């Protein structure tokens, strides 16, 4: 993926992926590590049937081909967010079974494992293009470097962020998909999210937490948003 152009980012409109021009893979080594992770996911005995079910739900019924950034987001959703009954994600299993990974590759995958999908509100703008995100499902604030994306205080964002590489000063950055949410959309999404959370809690016999819920349903939020956007554009 090519490097970000700040001018491209600043002129994006509603519904655009604000970070689609960003460089996701820092090197050929990290790109290869991700490819091998996905290959492991697809042939893993523990996940074989689950991966097929997720692709059937989110890809096979699509009327148009899914974009590259959404495909990457779906792969991270499957690999990093969803967990097996014992509480491990596929990327955790991969890291446990591949102790001989190089430092760069392992650091990249560990960062992906820690990534989170969420709905965020910008609380303040800081120096050097960084902002503070309030994670609305995890009740915490985190510093995020947006790389040229304009995010006024009070605005809402939805997408995936991940911790920056080790040795930096603890900030996060967008991963693959990040989009701005208009306030009417936030209100509508809040209504449907409450319904989904109730259904999720019932399915988990009341043991659900908001962190569990958004981790297990992140791509569902994204698909809902894109469907609403498409319906609004068509009308």
Number of C-alpha atoms within 10 A of each C-alpha: 10 10 10 15 13 15 10 14 21 13 11 16 11 11 16 15 19 27 27 23 17 20 14 18 16 11 12 10 14 19 15 13 20 20 12 13 18 19 11 18 22 17 12 15 10 13 19 13 12 16 18 11 13 15 14 12 11 15 15 13 10 10 7 8 10 14 9 11 17 17 15 16 21 22 20 25 22 23 25 23 26 20 18 11 7 6 9 13 18 25 25 16 15 18 16 10 10 10 9 9 13 12 9 15 18 17 16 21 22 19 17 21 20 12 23 23 29 25 24 26 22 21 18 16 17 12 7 10 14 21 24 22 25 22 20 16 17 15 10 11 16 16 20 23 19 21 18 18 19 19 22 13 14 14 17 22 22 22 24 22 23 20 24 21 16 11 6 9 10 12 16 23 19 24 26 24 21 24 22 24 20 13 12 9 15 16 12 12 17 12 11 12 17 11 12 16 17 14 13 19 16 12 11 11 9 11 10 15 15 14 16 16 17 22 20 18 19 22 23 15 20 21 13 13 20 13 12 16 14 12 10 9 8 7 5
